Amino acid sequence: MNKLLKGIKKIGYFIPITFYLLVFIACVIPGYIWLKSLTKLPDSAYKDILSLILYIVIIFCVAILCLGFVSVLISFVYFYYKIKKQQVEINIQTSNKTQSNFKSKLLSIHINPLLRPLMGFVKVRVLYDKEFYSDKFAPISNKNSLFNLAFDGEFNWNLPQIREYKVEKLVIYFEDFFQFFSFATSVNTTNRFYVKPVQENLSTMSFSPRKTEDTSIRIDELKRVEGELINYKNFENNDDVRRIVWKIYAKNKELVVRIPEIMDPYASHVYLYTSFFCDFNIAGNDIIEDHFLNYYKTMCWSVYQELSKKGFEVKYLSDQVVMPHTEITEETERVNYNIAVSNWQNGVEIKDFVKTQNTSVLIVSSLSNSDQVKEFVENFGSDISILFIKLSDSLDENKLKDWIKWVFLENENDKMEAYKTKWNLSTLRFKIVENENNLKKLMKQSSKSMVI
């Protein structure tokens, strides 16, 4: 049944007439019948004038329809002919312009040759990931003159998720000025792009980087590394007497000093490990597979960006191996792509990919196995900063009045509100919240760990 409905919907994409034409005809025909009846009234002084006006109106309406139909038909036939001759060049690129909404992607589309309808429009629909069609959207800007056979336009596409998209076909529409006719043809293409996660403000986040074990790598600028202020060593002749802990001397008669912070020329690298391990059965749960995954990717990227601001070189390592379709030379772009295309997985546990001898920061989520995290905290919590991203914080709890409004007053049109409702009704909610509480307790056991 679903396949039949999808098939009917796809056929509807290629219907040459639009809803506007049906509305136009539905208004013109009754109006014509009513005005025609007025010309039959006996002894009417306006009979001949009204008949003439009615005749002019009909001629004008027919002219509009013919002009729109012919202009669209010529553009369509010309483009279809070029497709058959394999003389059409199509280039799709993602624009570098920054969008306020991370789900909004600017597509720059170049088509040559293409004859735009007289005072008409060229719109596109995108087939991506083999089975999904985008909405039909018009260019938000274009640089096309009337006699220019090359079409260049930017299209604003609101994408649902932070991930990689594979464009396999373009459906190109030729429409007249009044949008009465819409002739469509499809063109195969191959293009990939991904939606990048945005950065959240995590300026309050703090961490203590570990020294890199490879001391052959020396940096030009000394980096400040915090000392183990809670540890002490016996006083030596070359130590500063101002660092003597007199409280310990008064109690034990031992001269000890605090280990100060140092300027280490080798503490230049921060190894950031990100775990996408999921310990729950989330198949078919769009809240976790879509919304929580988007939120987790956003926070992971924000952590990476914030660590990079500290002046250390951040080495990002994930539990998934991804191969970009094009070569990415810039490290920041590579990390951004890696985060964007990652997914929840249940095959690689924390202990399987984290190398504890050089790890500085480990990111875990609400879906991580609390027993694994507990073992990690107990063994390495004093050396490694563990950042726990609480996924449920991305959805505010529905209050009682919100439930009453939803049931009696409001339609659930906003997708975020739909996620909130599904989350409150989800059977996994109580298990995940319990797991979050366990992870929060573990974070309190380590001074270097925190919940973000």
N, C-alpha and C positions, 0 to 999 in steps of 0.2 A: 504493500500500500504506500509506504514511504517513497519507494522508488518511482511509483506511478505519479505521485504528487510532485516529486522533484523533476520528473520528465515533463509534466505539464507546465511547471514553472519555467523550465528552460525554454520550452516552445514559446511561452509568453514573452520571453526576452526579445524575440525576433518578429513579433507582430508589427506590421508596418504602420498601423494607425494608433493614435494615442487616446487617452481618456479625454483630453481637451477637445478633440474632434467630435467625439460622441456628445459631449456637453453642448458644443456649438450647434450640432445638428438638432439636438433635442430642444434647443431654444429657437432655432430659426424656423423649423417646420411648423410648430404650433403658432408662432407669430405670423408666418406667411398665411396660414389658413384663416386666422382671425382677421387680418388686414384684407384678405381677398373677399371675405364675407361682407366687409363694409362697402366695397365697390358695387355690390348688388342692390344696395338700398335705393328705392325709387325716389325721384325728385331730389337727389342730393347734388348740391352745387360743387362739391369737392370730388365727385366721382372720377372725372377724367384726370384731375391733378393727382389724386391718391393712386390711381392705376399707374400713372407715369412714375411716381416716386417708388412704388412697389417694384416696378420693372427695373428701375435703376439700382435699387437695393439688391435685387436678385442677381443682376449682372455683376455688381461689385463683389458680392459674396462668392460667386462662381469664379471671378477673376482671381480673388485671393487664394481660393483653394487650388486653382490651376497653376498659379505662379509658384505657390509653395510646393506642390506636387512635382512640377517639372524641374525646379531648381534642385530639389532633393534627389529626384530620379537621375538627373545628369551627373551629380556628384557621386552617387552610389554606383552607377554603371561604369563611370570612369575609374573609380577605385577598384571595383571588382575586376575590371579588365586588367589593370596593372597587377593585381594579385595573381591572376591566372598566368600572366606573362612572367611572374616571379621578379617583378621590377620594383617591389615595394621595400623600402628600407625603414625599419622600426628600431628605435633605440630608447630604452627605458633606464633612467638613472634616478637614484634617490638624491634629493636636493640637500645641500649643506646648510640650508637655512634652519635656524633654531625655532622649534615650536614650543609654545607654553604648555601644551598637553603632550605628554610622552606618547600617547596613543595616536597622535596625529602625525602622519607622514606625508611629506611633499614628494610627489612623483613628477619628474620632468620627462615628458614624452615627446619624441621627435618622430614624425612620420613624413616620408617623402617618396613619391608625390601624393598629394591629397588636395582635391578641389573642394573648398568649403562652399556649402549652399549659399545662395544670394541672401545676405542679411540673416543667415541661419546659424546653426550651431553644430559643433562636433563634440560628442560626448563619448565616454568610454566606460566599459565594465570589465573587470579583471577576473579571470578564472585562476585561482591559486590552489596549491596543494591538491591538485587533481579533481576535486569535487566541489570546492567552495567558490561561489560567485560574490563579488562585491556589489554594492549598490551602484547604480548608474550615476556618475558624477561629471559635472561640467568643469572646465578649466577655470581656476580662480584668476588666472592671468595668461595672456598669450600675446605674441608679437607678430600676428599674421595680418598682412595686407590683403586686399580684395583679390589681387592677381598673383599672389604668392602661392606656388604649388606645394611648398613645404610647410608642414604644420608643426609648431612648437608651442607647447602649453604645459602649465604646472597644475597638477591636480592634488587636492587635499583629501587624503584617504585616512579615515579613522579606523585604525586596526585594533583588534580585540586583545591581543596578547603581546608580551615581550618575548619574541622568538624570531626565528628565521622563516621567511615566506618565499615560496617558489612560484613565480608567475609563469604560467604555461600557455595562456591564450588571452588575447585582447579582443573584446567585442566592441566594434566602433560603430557609433550611431551618427547618421546624418539627419538633422532635423531642420525644419523651416523656421521662419521668424516667429510664427504663432504656435509652433510645436504641435501642429496637427498631424504631421507625418513623421515617422521615425524609421528609416530604413537601416537595417543592421547587417553587418558582415563580420566574421571572426577571422583573426589572424593568429597563427601559432608563433610563439616567441619563447625564449629561454632567458630568464632573469631571476636573480636572487637578491634579497636584501633582508636586513633584520632591524627590528625595532630596538633601540637602545634604552637601557634603564636610565632613569634620571637620578640625580644626586640629592639626597636628603641631608639636612644639617645635623652633623654629629660632632660638632666642635667640642662638646664636653667629654668626648671619649678620650681616655688616656691609656697608655701602655708602656711597658719597659722592654725595649728591643734587646735581643741577645746578641752577643758577639758572633760574627761569622767565624766558622772553624777554619776556613781557608785563609790563612794569614798572608798568602802571597798576593792577595788583592788589597792594595793600599789606596786610600782615597787622598785627594789633595787637601780637602778641608776636614779638620778634626770634628768629630761628632760627639756631642755630650751624651754620656751613658750614665744612668743613675746607678749609684753604688748600692750595696746591700746594707741599708741603714739599720736593719734590725739585727745584723750580725756584727761580731766584734772580733778583734784579734789582740794578742798580747802586745803591750807597749814595747817599742824598739827605740834605739837611740836616735834614729833619723825621723821619728814620728813627731808630729806637732802636738805639743802638750795641751793645746786648746781643744783637742779632740778626745781627751781623756774623759771617760765616763766616771765621774766622782761618786755617783750613787753606788755603783758596783764596788768601787774602792772602799767606801764607807762600810759596806756590808761584808765583803769577802777579803778585803785588804789586797785586792789584785788590781794591777794597773792594766786596763784594757782601753782600746780606742775604737771608735766607729770606723768602718771602712767607708771612705768618702766616695763621692761620684768622681769619675775620671774622664779625661778626654782621650778616647780610644780611637786610633786611626784605622781600626779594623771593624768597628761596630757600624757598618754602613748598610747592611742588608737586613730586611725584615721578611721572613718567610711566612706568607699568609696562606693557610689551608682552609678551604671551604668544603663543607660536607653537605651533599644533597641527599644523604641517606634517609629513607623513609621506613619507619618500623610499623606502619599501619597499612591496611588494605584500603586504598583510596580509589579503586577503579570506579569510574563513572561519577565521582564526586567533583563537580566543576568548581566548587568553592576552593578546594585544596589544589586541584590540578591547574586551575586558572588564576584565581584571585590571590591565594596564598603564595603560589609560585612567583607571580609578578612582584608581590611585596617582598619576598625573600631575595629575589634578584636585585631589586632596587636597593635594599639594605646592604647586600654584599658589595655592590658597586660603590655605595656611599662609604663603606668602611675602607675599601681600597683607596678611594680618592682622599679620604681624611688621613690615612697613614702616609700617603705620598706627600701630603703637605708638610709632614714633620721633617722632611729633608732627607729621609732614608730611602734607599732604593728598595721598592717592594717587589718581592718575588711571589707571584700568584700561582697557587697550585690547587687544582680541583680533582675530584674523584671521578671525572669523566674525560675521556679523550675525544676531542672534537676536531674535525678537519674542515677548515674554511674552504669555500669553493674557489676563492682567489687568494693569492699570497698577501699576507698582512705583515708588513715590516715593522710598523710602530708597535711598541710593547703595550702602550695604553689601549690602543685599538684592539689588539689581540685579546687582552683581558676583558674588554667590554664585550667582544664577540663571544668569548668563552662563557661568560656569565649569561648572556642573552639566550644562547642556544641550549643551556643545561636544563635538565629535567630531574624530577624526583626519581630515585633509583633505590633498589633494595639489594643490590649485589655486592657493593663495595662498602665495607664498614670502616669506621674511623681508624681502627688499628691496622687496617689493611693498606692504607695509603699515606698516613701521617708519619713522617720521619721525625721522631721526637728530638733527635740530637741537634736539629737546626730550626725547629718550629718556633716562631715568635707569637703568632696569633692563630687561633683556631675558631672558626665560625660554625655553630651548630644551630639547628632550628627546633621548633616544637615537635617535629616528627622524628627527631633523633632518639635512639635507644638510651634511656636514662641510665641503665646499668653500664653501658659502654662509656658514657660520659662520666659516670661516677668513678670508674676505674681510672679513667684518664686524669680526673681531678686529683685523686688520691696519690697517683704516681708522679704527675708532672705539674700539678697546680701551682707550685711555687716558682716554676720556671716559665710556664707558658700562659699567655693571656687567652682565656676562653670567653668568647662573645656569644651569648645566647640571644637569638632573635625570636621574640615571642610573637608568633603569627596571629594569634587572636587579637592582638592590639590593633591590627589593621581594620577590625570591625568593632564598632562601638556596640555595647549591649543595648538591645531594645528595652526601653522602659515600658511599664504597664500602659501609660497613656499612648505610647506609640503603637502598641498592639491594638488598643481600642480604635485609634484613628484608622489603622490599616483594615480592621475588620468592618467598621461601619461607615467610614467617611471617605477614605482616600483609595485611589487606584495605585497599584504598585507598578509605576512606570519606570522609576529609577532603578538601574541595575544594581547599584550599591545597596539599596534597600532590599532588593531581592536576595542578594548575598546574605545580608544580615538575617533575613527571615529563614532562609535555608540553613544557615549556620545554627540558629537557635533550635531548629527542628532536626538537625542532623544527629544520627545515632552515634557518630564518632566524636561528637563535641565533648561529651563527658570524659571519654578516654584521653583525648588530646589535652583538655584542661588539666586533668590529673597529672599527665606527663609534664605539662608546663610547670605545675607546682613543684614537682619533684626536681626538675631542672633548676628552678629558682633557688631551692634550698641548697643545691650543689654549688651554685654560683657564690653563695654566701660563705662557703667553706674556703674559698680562695680569694686572697686580696687582689689578685690580678684579673679576676673574672668579673663580668658584669652582664646585665640584661639590657638590651637595647631594642 
